């Protein structure tokens, strides 16, 4: 821990994680730990089927809207 009166900030070395992030830690003068990270992959994040997460979310929303409409109409 650092002494708040000294005003020191401790910064950890960046590391690449197994979940695809580059992260580093910063500890402020009061001992609070902040973890800063950035995605290592280039391009959109994809799900297991290779579909972009944004496209999968849009498809699910459109399905839910259509499915809800069919229920209201008694189908």
N, C-alpha and C positions, 0 to 999 in steps of 0.2 A: 504494500500500500504506500501511496505517496502522501506527503504532508501537504494539506491544503494551503497552509500559510506559505509554503515554498513556491506554490503555483506551478508545480511540475506536472507534465502530462507524459504518460508512458504509452508508446506505440509499439505494437507487436509486429513481427515480420509477416508479410502476406503469405498465405498458404493456399494451394489448390485442393479443394475437398473432393471426396469421391462422389458427391451429389452435384458436381458441375459448377461450383462457385469458387471464386477467388475471394478470400476473406482476410481481414486483419482486425485486431482489437485495439481500441484506444481506451485508456483509463484516465479519467479526468482528475483534477486535484482533490476531489472529495471521495474518490474511490469508486465512482460509477463506471461500469464497464459498458462500452459501446462496441458492437460488432458491425463492421461495414463490409458489404459484399457486392460482388458483381458477377453476373452470369458469364460463364466461360464459352458457352456455345454461340455459334454464329447463326443467325437466322431465327425464325420463329420456333418456339418450344413445341414439340410434337408429342402426341400420346403414343401408346404402344402400337396402334395400328398405322402410325406414320402420318396421321392427320394433324394439322395444326390445332392447337388448343382453342384458338379464336374461332376457327371454322367449326370445330366440334361443339363449342358453346352456342354458336349461331344456329347450327342444325338442331340442337336440343331445344332451343327457345322456339324455333319455328314449329317443331314437332309438338311442343307443349301447347302452343297457340292453336294449332289445328286440332289437336286432340281435345282441348277444352271446348272448341266450337262444336265439334261433333257431339259431345256430351250434352251441350245445351240444346241442341236440335233434336235430341232424343235418338241419336244413332247409336 
